């Protein structure tokens, strides 16, 4: 694996350029001050990283730290789609999107682009933003901005958790957390349910939206140590008063819920998503959302995908902000 990888990396710039793809690493990572045609005024766009970098940079922070290096062998196996123990050019280079909606057929997610790293507007090979995505696609980046001191404090805690507590926690990437906050606040959610607390990272993103709307979060965690760490993080972020953390098997505990749910976030055992859906969908209000994490070809349960894409009372889209994949399902009014 290591030898094949080194050879592949050494040949990447030339091959990518021939195909109209991204230039060398220095050019890809450099921030530009003009638009894709060299015109000024469109700051912040950049060429996306290759699939290799995308899969290694698990937390999407632009750096490959010691923990990610230690897990490199496991991470690279995600790209070895044929399971032959080596990576070919077709496996580590960006690919074109799959079928409609990014899915290669009913109930089967398809990988697209450099691990779905395209954020914001996209541009095709050598074309402007808005063209179809592919080799050489362009992306725009943004960072969280604090509106007030309370939000600044919460964002500081989230940054610390992302930098120092991520290892072994299976928490969402930062941009996925930001997306959760965006969804929660945009639907004016007052009652949010999360299945899979871990150390509280995604829960605190949800609380960023709930805290100003008088909302509350109920989150379920089966592991006592992770639950204890989450409680400490809720307290230091100042959101502990709006969070109810339930320890135990969520498959059993969620049946005790009675109140209407505005947004349900699933990020626990993937084979359990269908059971959570069947038990909690009746509580989700019309116009409410079911958001499922890790909706990608390697982790998504086809039974859950089928359930949310064949029910005429639901409308589902699949979003790729990073490598994880998110399913966003609307319960129609």
ABEGO torsion letter per residue (X at the ends): XAAAAAAAAAAAAAAAAAAGBBBBAAAAABBBABBAAGBBGBBGBBBBBBAAAAAABAAGAGBBBAAAAAAAAAAAAAABAAGAGBBBAAAABBBBBBBBGGBBEBGBBBBBEBGGABBEBBBBBGBBBGBBBEBGBBBBBBBBBBABAAAAAAAAAAAAAAAAAABGAGBBBAAAAAAAAAAAAAAGBABBBBBGAEAGAAAAAAAAAAAAAGBBBBBBBABAAAAAAAAAAAAAAGAAAABBBBBEBAAAAAAABABBBABBBBBBBAAAAAAAAAAAAAABBBGBBBBBBGBBAAABBAAAAAAAAABAABBBBBBBABAAEBBBBBBBX
